[in-house]
Amino acid sequence: MARNKILAVSSIGLMFFLLSLGSAFAFDKLFIVANQKALDLGKEFLTTLNNECIPLSVVMDQFEKVKKEKYIIVLGGAKGPDSVDEFINQVLTPEEQKSGSEPAGKIFIKENVFAQGQVIIVFAGPNESSAADARKNSRKTWWPYLAKWFEVDTSSPMVY
């Protein structure tokens, strides 16, 4: 009887240890919200993120499932079917949406939109090409965030 109690307590202790060990090795992931055209324009960008060992997950629909994630990048662009406009409208204010539809595109960095500690980087524009230009032209703004989040070595220059 005493032996069974010792085994039960040991098993419970081992279970808690393994659960805490698993959470200690949990890692964050970068969620990319985009449509197919934005992904096509962002192939080099995604390749660079992969080369830097940044864990990615691409979301092209069911945006509600990623709203609470810690790190999100939105590759914006055209409005209408198959766009990410619905998600962008929840992240940006009406003034920011108007500003983001300028021909040159624009970057927005938003914090704590859906969850505490969350950061969402939005590359906006009237179309996917303008949003891609905003991403390319603002690398010095967004790259430090990714480097910090995923502990990327920034001692050597990045090709992208």
Buried (B, 14 or more C-beta within 10 A) or exposed (E): EEEEEEEEEEEEEEEEEEEEEEEEEEEEBBBBBBBEBBBEBBEEBBEBBEEBEBEEEEBBEEBEEBBEBBBBBBBBBBBEEEBBBEBBEEBBEEEBBEEBBEEEBBBBEBEEBBEEEBBBBBBBBBBBBBBBBBBBBBBEEBBEBBBEBBEBEEEEEEEB
